[in-house]
Amino acid sequence: MSIKTICIYGAGALGGAIAAKLASREDSDIDVSVVARGAHLDAIRRDGLSLQEADAETPLTVRVTATEDPKTLPAQDLVITGLKGHQLPLAAEGIAALLKQGTRVVMILNGIPWWYFHRDTRSGHAELQFDELDPGGGLWRLIGPERVIGCVAYQGAEVVSPGVIRLSHKGRFVLGEPSGEMSADLAAVAAVLTGADLSISTTPDIRSEIWSKLMGNAAFNPISALTRALMTDILADPALMDMVSKVMKEVRAVGDAVGAQFAMSVEQRLEQSRHIGGVRTSMLQDLLGGKALEIAPLVGMLVALGRLTAVPTPVSETILALVTQLDRENRRGN
């Protein structure tokens, strides 16, 4: 796979950070473009895309081709999506406009992704689709799960002002094919991203990586939104941590039922969380910004897959009802 053109579709916090790192490679002949909108797009066009890294004294500022309309760009060798799961369906046609034969699409997603059961050999539900993640099957039809390279990101990032992104620490990204193959395409994409000073690893079991991260996301994200609490606030509250632990146990049980393998116990995952620091989760950031919350991939699918596999998820069902109402009221007020 030859990668000469890369489009970051959704150049918000994580997408924008990756775009900035790719565009900063002085020795690269790769053409980097971004799809963004609103004040963020205007700022990128006017001032460039600026990245504030935790260990850097000065921001990194780059110039990239930026547009709101992907149809103005040529077909790409690689597309990287920085959109959240609930934003993807509306972008299906735009992403499809960037595709040609051989284009791969790296999807950086939290929670259960729309392509999850494509070529899955463990769950007994291969090729199962969920309307909650892909209404009408638009992503499956227009993009195709066979183009996808899954990506799990362990990287805190935030758009602090239009055109300016801040990374809270030096994170890492895990890539994997839905089929589990350690393909040449996977290696090529990993090499390009590694060359942009990103910490990249590849895995033959991306689904287990998805479930391992979901242990934290399904618990901390909605609880932080419901309480407006920073991670440090949640970690310091015994009652909230009891709820976090119960959700993690439900994630572990449902994940086990669909064939995921967990590298950490719930207790180990809780201990790991204590090192995150006083950050706002992505769901809390969206709540405070008046944006729609990423509920279905993080909580909704946990409940849905619990029902599919006859695994009880009572705490997550309660949280789902509460955060769904919170999302409804928050958007009504904005």
C-alpha positions as CSV (number, residue, x, y, z in Angstrom):
1,M,0.0,0.0,0.0
2,S,1.4,3.3,-1.1
3,I,0.3,6.3,1.0
4,K,0.7,9.7,-0.6
5,T,-2.6,11.3,0.3
6,I,-4.3,11.3,3.8
7,C,-7.5,13.1,4.8
8,I,-8.4,13.5,8.4
9,Y,-12.2,13.5,8.4
10,G,-13.2,15.3,11.6
11,A,-10.2,17.3,12.7
12,G,-11.3,18.0,16.2
13,A,-9.3,17.0,19.3
14,L,-7.8,13.7,18.3
15,G,-8.2,14.0,14.5
16,G,-6.7,17.5,14.6
17,A,-3.7,16.3,16.7
18,I,-3.0,13.5,14.2
19,A,-3.3,15.9,11.3
20,A,-0.9,18.3,12.8
21,K,1.7,15.5,13.5
22,L,1.4,14.2,10.0
23,A,1.7,17.6,8.4
24,S,4.8,18.5,10.5
25,R,6.9,15.7,8.9
26,E,9.5,17.7,7.0
27,D,10.9,14.7,5.2
28,S,7.4,13.6,4.0
29,D,5.9,13.9,0.6
30,I,2.4,13.0,1.9
31,D,-0.4,15.5,1.2
32,V,-2.4,16.0,4.4
33,S,-5.9,17.5,4.3
34,V,-8.7,17.9,6.9
35,V,-12.4,18.1,6.9
36,A,-13.7,20.4,9.6
37,R,-16.4,23.0,10.1
38,G,-17.5,26.2,11.8
39,A,-15.1,28.4,13.7
40,H,-12.6,25.6,13.9
41,L,-12.4,25.4,10.1
42,D,-12.2,29.2,9.8
43,A,-9.3,29.3,12.3
44,I,-7.4,26.5,10.6
45,R,-7.7,28.3,7.3
46,R,-6.7,31.6,8.7
47,D,-4.0,30.8,11.3
48,G,-3.1,27.1,10.7
49,L,-3.7,24.1,12.9
50,S,-1.9,24.5,16.3
51,L,-1.0,21.6,18.6
52,Q,0.0,22.1,22.2
53,E,1.8,19.0,23.4
54,A,2.3,18.2,27.1
55,D,6.1,17.9,26.9
56,A,6.7,20.7,24.3
57,E,7.7,24.3,25.2
58,T,6.2,25.9,22.1
59,P,3.1,24.9,20.1
60,L,3.4,23.1,16.8
61,T,1.6,25.0,14.1
62,V,1.1,23.6,10.6
63,R,-0.7,24.6,7.4
64,V,-3.0,22.0,5.8
65,T,-5.7,22.0,3.1
66,A,-8.9,22.4,5.1
67,T,-12.5,22.2,3.8
68,E,-16.0,21.6,4.9
69,D,-16.9,19.8,1.7
70,P,-15.0,16.5,1.1
71,K,-16.1,16.5,-2.5
72,T,-13.7,19.3,-3.2
73,L,-10.8,16.9,-2.4
74,P,-9.3,14.2,-4.6
75,A,-9.8,10.5,-3.7
76,Q,-7.4,9.5,-0.9
77,D,-5.0,6.7,-0.2
78,L,-5.9,6.8,3.5
79,V,-8.8,8.4,5.4
80,I,-8.6,8.7,9.2
81,T,-11.9,9.6,11.0
82,G,-11.8,11.7,14.1
83,L,-15.6,11.7,14.5
84,K,-17.4,10.1,17.4
85,G,-19.6,7.0,16.8
86,H,-22.9,9.0,16.8
87,Q,-21.5,11.5,14.3
88,L,-20.4,8.9,11.7
89,P,-23.7,8.0,10.0
90,L,-24.3,11.6,8.8
91,A,-20.8,11.6,7.4
92,A,-21.1,8.4,5.4
93,E,-21.6,10.0,2.0
94,G,-18.8,12.5,2.6
95,I,-16.3,9.8,3.6
96,A,-17.4,7.7,0.6
97,A,-16.6,10.7,-1.7
98,L,-12.9,10.3,-0.7
99,L,-12.7,6.6,-1.5
100,K,-11.1,4.8,-4.5
101,Q,-10.0,1.3,-5.1
102,G,-7.6,0.3,-2.3
103,T,-8.4,3.2,0.1
104,R,-8.3,2.2,3.7
105,V,-10.2,4.0,6.5
106,V,-8.8,4.1,10.0
107,M,-11.7,4.7,12.4
108,I,-10.7,6.1,15.8
109,L,-13.7,5.2,17.9
110,N,-14.6,4.7,21.5
111,G,-17.0,1.9,22.4
112,I,-18.5,-0.7,20.1
113,P,-18.0,0.3,16.5
114,W,-20.5,-0.2,13.7
115,W,-18.2,-2.7,12.0
116,Y,-17.6,-4.8,15.1
117,F,-19.0,-8.1,13.9
118,H,-17.5,-8.0,10.5
119,R,-15.4,-11.2,10.1
120,D,-15.8,-11.9,13.8
121,T,-15.1,-15.6,14.6
122,R,-15.6,-15.7,18.3
123,S,-19.1,-14.4,19.2
124,G,-21.2,-16.5,16.9
125,H,-22.8,-13.3,15.5
126,A,-20.5,-12.6,12.4
127,E,-21.8,-9.8,10.2
128,L,-24.4,-8.7,12.7
129,Q,-25.4,-5.0,12.2
130,F,-27.0,-2.7,14.7
131,D,-29.3,0.1,13.6
132,E,-28.3,2.1,16.7
133,L,-24.8,2.4,15.3
134,D,-25.5,2.5,11.6
135,P,-29.1,3.7,10.9
136,G,-30.2,2.2,7.6
137,G,-26.8,0.5,7.1
138,G,-25.3,3.6,5.4
139,L,-21.8,3.1,6.7
140,W,-21.8,-0.6,5.9
141,R,-23.0,0.1,2.4
142,L,-21.2,3.3,1.4
143,I,-17.9,2.7,3.1
144,G,-17.8,-1.0,3.7
145,P,-16.4,-2.8,6.8
146,E,-13.8,-4.4,4.6
147,R,-12.0,-1.0,4.2
148,V,-11.8,-0.4,8.0
149,I,-8.8,-0.6,10.2
150,G,-9.9,-0.4,13.8
151,C,-8.2,2.1,16.1
152,V,-8.3,2.4,19.9
153,A,-6.8,5.6,21.2
154,Y,-5.3,6.1,24.6
155,Q,-4.8,9.8,24.2
156,G,-6.4,12.7,26.1
157,A,-7.0,15.7,23.8
158,E,-9.2,18.8,23.8
159,V,-9.9,21.7,21.4
160,V,-9.1,24.6,23.7
161,S,-10.1,27.3,21.2
162,P,-10.8,27.2,17.4
163,G,-7.8,25.9,15.6
164,V,-5.9,25.0,18.8
165,I,-5.7,21.5,20.3
166,R,-4.0,20.5,23.5
167,L,-2.8,17.0,24.4
168,S,-2.8,16.1,28.1
169,H,0.0,13.5,27.9
170,K,2.0,11.4,25.4
171,G,-0.6,8.8,24.5
172,R,-0.7,5.7,22.3
173,F,-2.8,4.2,19.5
174,V,-3.6,0.5,18.8
175,L,-4.5,-0.5,15.3
176,G,-6.0,-3.8,14.0
177,E,-7.8,-5.4,11.1
178,P,-11.3,-6.7,11.9
179,S,-10.2,-10.0,10.4
180,G,-7.3,-10.3,12.8
181,E,-4.8,-10.4,9.9
182,M,-1.5,-8.7,10.4
183,S,-1.8,-7.3,6.8
184,A,0.6,-5.3,4.7
185,D,-1.9,-2.4,4.7
186,L,-1.9,-2.5,8.5
187,A,1.9,-2.4,8.6
188,A,2.0,0.5,6.0
189,V,-0.5,2.6,8.0
190,A,1.3,2.0,11.2
191,A,4.6,3.0,9.6
192,V,3.3,6.3,8.4
193,L,1.8,7.2,11.7
194,T,4.9,6.1,13.6
195,G,6.9,8.3,11.3
196,A,4.8,11.2,12.5
197,D,6.0,10.7,16.1
198,L,2.8,8.9,17.2
199,S,3.1,5.9,19.5
200,I,1.5,3.1,17.4
201,S,1.1,-0.6,18.0
202,T,-0.7,-3.3,16.0
203,T,-2.7,-6.2,17.2
204,P,-4.4,-9.3,15.8
205,D,-7.2,-8.9,18.4
206,I,-8.5,-5.4,18.1
207,R,-11.9,-6.4,19.6
208,S,-10.3,-7.3,22.9
209,E,-8.6,-3.9,22.9
210,I,-12.0,-2.3,22.3
211,W,-13.5,-4.0,25.3
212,S,-10.5,-3.3,27.5
213,K,-10.9,0.5,26.9
214,L,-14.7,0.2,27.2
215,M,-14.2,-0.9,30.8
216,G,-13.2,2.7,31.5
217,N,-15.3,4.6,28.9
218,A,-18.7,2.9,29.8
219,A,-18.2,3.8,33.5
220,F,-16.3,7.1,33.7
221,N,-17.8,9.0,30.7
222,P,-21.5,8.9,31.5
223,I,-20.9,9.2,35.3
224,S,-18.7,12.3,34.7
225,A,-21.5,13.8,32.5
226,L,-24.2,13.1,35.0
227,T,-22.2,14.6,37.9
228,R,-20.0,17.2,36.0
229,A,-17.1,15.7,37.8
230,L,-13.5,15.6,36.7
231,M,-11.7,12.2,36.8
232,T,-10.0,13.1,40.1
233,D,-13.4,14.0,41.6
234,I,-14.9,10.6,40.7
235,L,-11.8,8.8,41.9
236,A,-12.0,10.5,45.3
237,D,-15.7,9.6,45.8
238,P,-16.3,6.1,47.3
239,A,-19.9,6.0,46.2
240,L,-19.1,6.9,42.6
241,M,-16.2,4.5,42.5
242,D,-18.5,1.7,43.7
243,M,-20.7,2.5,40.7
244,V,-17.7,2.6,38.4
245,S,-16.6,-0.9,39.7
246,K,-20.1,-2.3,39.1
247,V,-20.2,-1.0,35.5
248,M,-16.7,-2.4,34.8
249,K,-17.8,-5.8,36.0
250,E,-20.8,-5.7,33.6
251,V,-18.5,-4.7,30.8
252,R,-16.3,-7.6,31.6
253,A,-19.2,-10.1,31.7
254,V,-20.7,-9.0,28.4
255,G,-17.2,-8.9,26.8
256,D,-16.5,-12.4,28.0
257,A,-19.8,-13.5,26.5
258,V,-18.8,-12.3,23.0
259,G,-15.3,-13.8,23.1
260,A,-13.2,-10.8,24.2
261,Q,-10.1,-11.4,26.2
262,F,-9.2,-9.0,29.0
263,A,-5.6,-8.3,29.9
264,M,-6.6,-6.7,33.2
265,S,-8.9,-7.5,36.0
266,V,-11.5,-4.9,37.1
267,E,-9.3,-4.2,40.2
268,Q,-6.2,-3.6,38.0
269,R,-8.2,-1.4,35.6
270,L,-9.4,0.7,38.6
271,E,-5.9,1.1,39.8
272,Q,-4.7,2.2,36.4
273,S,-7.4,4.8,36.3
274,R,-6.0,6.5,39.4
275,H,-3.1,7.8,37.3
276,I,-5.2,9.7,34.7
277,G,-5.3,13.0,36.5
278,G,-7.9,15.8,36.7
279,V,-9.1,15.7,33.1
280,R,-12.6,16.1,31.7
281,T,-13.9,13.0,29.9
282,S,-14.9,13.5,26.2
283,M,-18.5,13.1,27.2
284,L,-18.3,15.8,29.8
285,Q,-16.5,18.0,27.2
286,D,-19.4,17.5,24.8
287,L,-22.0,18.1,27.5
288,L,-20.4,21.4,28.5
289,G,-20.2,22.4,24.9
290,G,-23.9,21.7,24.3
291,K,-23.1,18.9,21.9
292,A,-24.9,15.5,21.4
293,L,-23.4,12.9,23.7
294,E,-21.8,9.6,22.5
295,I,-24.2,7.3,24.2
296,A,-25.0,4.4,21.9
297,P,-21.4,3.1,21.4
298,L,-20.4,3.4,25.1
299,V,-23.5,2.5,27.1
300,G,-26.3,1.6,24.7
301,M,-24.4,-1.2,23.0
302,L,-23.3,-2.6,26.3
303,V,-26.9,-3.0,27.3
304,A,-27.9,-4.3,23.8
305,L,-25.2,-6.9,23.8
306,G,-26.0,-7.8,27.3
307,R,-29.5,-8.6,26.2
308,L,-28.2,-10.4,23.1
309,T,-26.0,-12.7,25.3
310,A,-28.4,-12.9,28.3
311,V,-26.0,-11.1,30.6
312,P,-27.6,-8.8,33.1
313,T,-26.5,-5.1,33.1
314,P,-28.7,-3.4,35.6
315,V,-26.4,-0.6,36.6
316,S,-25.6,0.2,33.0
317,E,-29.3,0.2,32.1
318,T,-30.0,2.8,34.8
319,I,-27.1,4.9,33.6
320,L,-28.3,4.6,30.1
321,A,-31.8,5.9,31.0
322,L,-30.3,8.8,33.0
323,V,-27.7,10.0,30.5
324,T,-30.2,9.7,27.6
325,Q,-32.5,12.1,29.4
326,L,-29.6,14.4,30.2
327,D,-28.6,14.5,26.6
328,R,-32.1,15.3,25.5
329,E,-32.4,18.2,28.0
330,N,-28.9,19.5,27.3
331,R,-29.6,19.7,23.5
332,R,-33.0,21.3,24.1
333,G,-31.3,24.0,26.2
334,N,-28.8,24.8,23.5
